[in-house]
């Protein structure tokens, strides 16, 4: 799998977390969109920019993801359309980013209009790993999102910390379906980039274009990252270049997380999800989530509910009955509300997890909606092909 180079002008390159370099590209000009007023730039990625707009009717702030003119090919246009369709079809899920609409600007650039969210999880975990209860709650929510996508016949293929955003109300949501595929589709490995630190070994070796098993791997690798502050095969003082990292993923065993508050049962669940052999991992995303719920019970915490579509309910994306990923006994028939797992550093784990303050929610609302000077610099958003985080 190759990462396509980021087009456009670039600022000086700086050292990346994984041993490479990170290009900072000058954002493109925001398009003129009827019914929307441009507010500010939110961020730039390899294939798209994200801008904050104010929608005129109904009046609200929205994030608009715009494909770069230099990369608008028929293939990427189709991928962008696929992302819009998949996210719209799944967007009613409480833990999947909501897409309001999609279109093509007058200058020919496709765009998506989405709810504004903050990247607090993806940006903060390396410097302040999550407390165990919060990491469990986040990943149960995201696991439910992945399971719902799988039941609809969709593979996300890029589950990682930076693709977990936080809404203004503090709910984690899975974003960026830019390289998602249908179960039976044949991916185009040379046209899209994968995030190496969270990608299963069989995918890195081109033995698979993606499967439920590889998604379980990515869920486990993401949970490991939220707890350890690094991806499973990064070495604190070692070479973490892409080639070295990929070799470790294929051959080495992950190091223990090394936190005294992480129970042995949780370490074992993560190790199983990262098994080199796909058949040895949890058989589905919901099975992985059930294991995490068992750890919550072990720790004396209330179980975080799993959000899955009510059987028979009309959805934008039909359930793929030919490729079921769970047994009927695993279905959850009761609709659930979004939960609000706050972001607390690992050192602040004292006290019951459900006694949660409103500080993070207020901060998220302020970050998502503020238009004041400098707000854009505080936000780094999600992009097709944005690279590792």
N, C-alpha and C positions, 0 to 999 in steps of 0.2 A: 504494500500500500504506500502511495506517495502523497506527500503534502504538496499541493500546488503552491507556487510562489505567490506572495501577496503583490498585486499590481499597485501602481500609483507611486507617488513620491514618498520617500521615507526619510525619517529623521535618523540621527546616529543610532547605531545598534548598541544594545546593552546586554550584559550577560544574563542568560536565562537560568531558571531554577534547575533545569535538567541538563545543564552542561553545554547547551547551545547558545544561540543568540536570539534576541527578540527584536523584530523590526517595529518601529513606531511610524505608522503611515499618517500623512496629513489627511484628515477626513475629506470626503467629497462634498460637493455643494448640495445642500438639502433640496429636494425637489419641491416644486410648487404643486400642492395637492388641494383640489377643490374641497372646501368644507373643513380644512385644517389650517391652523396657523403655526408656523415654525416657532419653536421656543429656544432650543439649544441643542448642541451636539452632546450625545451621551457616550459615544465610544466608537472605535474602529476595529475591524477584524480583517481577516485575509480575503473574504469574499463579499463583505457587506459592512455598512455603517448603520448605527442606530441613533436616531434623533428623538428628542422629546417634542411633541406637537400638542397643541390644544385643539381638540375636536369641537367644532362649533355647535353641532346638534346631534346627540345630546352633548352638553358642554362637559368636557372631562379632559384630563391629561392622558395621553396615550404614547406608547413607545412605537416608533415606526422603523422597521428594519428594511433597509434599501440596498439592493444588490449593486455592486460597483459596475459602472459602465464598461470598464475594461475586461470584465469577466463574463459579460452577458453573452453566453453561447446558447445554442438550442438545448444542449445537454443540461447546463446549469439552470436554464430557464425552466426546464421540465422538473429538475430537482427542487427548485424553489416552489413551483406549483404543487409538487407532491408534498412538500413540507406544509404548505398552507392547508391543503386538503386534509392531511393526516391530523394536524394540530386542531383544525376546526372540528373534525369528526370526533376527536377525543377530548376537546377542550372543556366539556361539561364536567370532566373528572376533577375533583377537588385538588388533586396534586399534579395537574398538567396545566401549563401556561395557557391562558385564554387568548385566542386569536379572534379579533373583532371583524376584520375584513382583509381582503387582499386586492391588489390591482396592479396596473402598469402606469407609471407616471408619463407625462407628456414627452419626456426625453427618452422614453423607452426602458427605463429601469423598473423592474418588478419590485413591489414592496409588500410588507405585511404590517398590519396595524394590530398591536397587542397591548395587553395590560402592562402598565409600568411596574417593574419589580426591582429589587435590589440584589446585588451579588454578594451579600454579606457572608454566606456560607463559603462560597468558592474563594473569596478573597481572604477570609479570616482564619481558616482552619490551620494553615501552615504556621501562623504566629500564635494562635490560641486554639488548640484542639478542643473539640466539643466535650462536654461532660457526657458520661456514658448514657444517662437517661435521655439526654437530648439527641445524641447520635442515634440511639435506637428509635426514637420517635420519628426523626427525620427519615431514616432509611425504611421504616415500615410504611410511611406515607409514599415514598418514592417507589418502593417495591410494589405497592398496590397500583401505582400508575403504570409501572412496567408490566405487571400482570394483566391489567386491563388492555394495554396495547397488544400484548401477546394473544389474548382471547379474541381480539379483533384481527388477528393475523399480521400484526405489525411488529417489527424489530426496530428498536431505537438505534442501536449500534454505536452510541456515543455517550453512554452513562458515565458521568464523572462529576467531581465536585463543582466545577465551574458551570455545569449545566443544571445545577440545582439553584434556583432563584428563590427569593422570598417576597411574598406579596406585602402590600401595605398593612395587612392584618396579621402578619407574622407567619403565614402558612408557607411551607416549602412546596415548590412546584418544579416539575421536570420540564425543561425547555429544549429547544434546538433539535428538531426532528429532520435536520438538513440532510443527513445521510441515512435516514430510516429507509427500510425496504419491507416489502411484503414477504411473508415466509417463503413463498415459492418463487420470488423474484431472484434474478441473478445479478448481484451487485457489480458495479463497474469499478474494480479496485484501483485502476490507474487514474481515475478522475476525481476521487474524493480522498480526504485525509482522515486517518484514524488517530486517536489519542493513545499513544503507545503505553503509557504507564497503567492504563486501566483496560487494556485490550487483552483478550484471552490468547494464550499461546497458539492455539490452532488457527486463529484468525491471522495472527502475525505471520504464520508460516504458510498462509494461503491454502490451508487445508479446509477452511470453511469461510464462507462469506458472512457468517453470522448465524446464530441459533439461539434458542431459549437458554441453552447451557452457557453460551458465551455471554449472554445478558446477566445470568446469575453470577458469573465470574466478575463482571463489571460492577454489579451491586456489592459484592464482597470486597472488591478492591477499593471502591468508594468509601464503604464503611471503615475499612482499615485506615484510609487516608484521613477521615474526619477524626479518628481517635489518635492516630500516631503523628499527625502533622506532616506526613509525607506519603507518597504512594508506596505500595508493598515492596517494591524492589529497588527503591532509591537507597543509596548509602550516604549517610550524613557526611562522611569525609572521603567519599570515593568518587569515581568517575561515573557520572550519570548522563553521559551522552546517549543519544537515541540508539545507536547500535549496541552499545554495552548494555543498556537497559533492556533492550529487546532480547539479547542473549540471556540475561538473568531470568527474564520472564519465562523463556523456553526451558531453562535448565536448572535454575537454583530454587531453593525453598525460601519463602518469605521469612524475614526475621520476626520474632515475637514483637508485639506492640510495646511491651515493656512498661506497662502502667499497672501499678498495684491495685487500682480500682477497676480494672478490666477483668471480669471473672474468667476462670479457665474455660467455662462452657462457651463463652463468647469467642474466645481465641480459637476454640475448636470449630465453631460454626464458620468463622472466617477462613480458617485453613481448609475446610472442606470445600467452600465455595471457590477457593483458589487452586484446587487440585488440577494438575496438568491434564488429567484424564476427564473429559467432559462428562462421561457417564457416572463418575464418582461424586459429582457435585449435587447439590439439592436439585430435584427434578423439575422445579419450576420456581418462578419468582415468589409465588404465594407460599411455597414450601419453605423458602428462605425466610420469608416474613414470619411464618409460624414459629420458626426457630427463634427469631428475635423476640417474639412475644413471650416465648417460654423463658427467655432470659429476664424479661421484665417481671414476670411472675416470680422468678427465683430471687430477684432483688427487692421484692415487695412493692413493686410499682403497679399502678393500674395499667392494664393492657391498652396500647394504642390500637384503635380500630382500623381494620383494613377497608378501604373504599373500593368496592367492585360493583359493576353495573348489576342492577336487579334483573334477574333472568326474565326475558320476555319484554323488557322495557325498550321502547323505540329509541335508537341512537343513530347518530350520523354515520357511524361505521358499523357494518354488520359483523356479528360475532362469527369467527371462522370455525365452523363446526367440524371441518375436515382436519383441522390441526389443533385439537384441544391440548391444553398444557396442564390441566389439573383434573382430578377426579371430581365427580359431582358432589361428593362429601366435602370438598374444599370450598364450595361456593358460599358466598356471604350474601344473604338476601335482604338484609336490612340496610336502608340508605344511611350514610354517615355524614356528619358535619366535618368541615375542615377543622383540624386541630391546630393549635398554636404552639409549636415547640420553640422556645426562645433560644438564643445563642448564648450559652454561658461557658466560659473557659473551664477546662478540666479541674482547675484548682478550686472552683466554686461548686463543689458537688454536695456540700452539706445540706441537710434538710430534705423534706419530701419534694419530689420532682413536681408534683401537681400544684405546689404553692408557688405559683409563677407570677411575677410582677408584670406591669404593663410597660416597663421602660423600653424594651426592645420593640414592642408594637408601635409606640409613639415615635421612636427613632426611625423605624422603617417607613412610617407614614410621612415623616418629615423629609426623608431622603427621596422617597418616590415622587412627592408632589411639589417640593420646593423648586422655585424657578430662579432663586437669587444667584448672584455672581458666585462662580466657583463651584456650584453644585455639580456641574458636569464633570469636573476634575475628580470628584469623589466617587464617581460611578464608573465601573468598567462592565460593559454589558456582554451579552452572548452573541456569537456569530457563527455562521457556517465557516468551518475551517479555521477557527480562531486559535487552535493549538492547545497545548497542555496548560493546566492551571494548577 
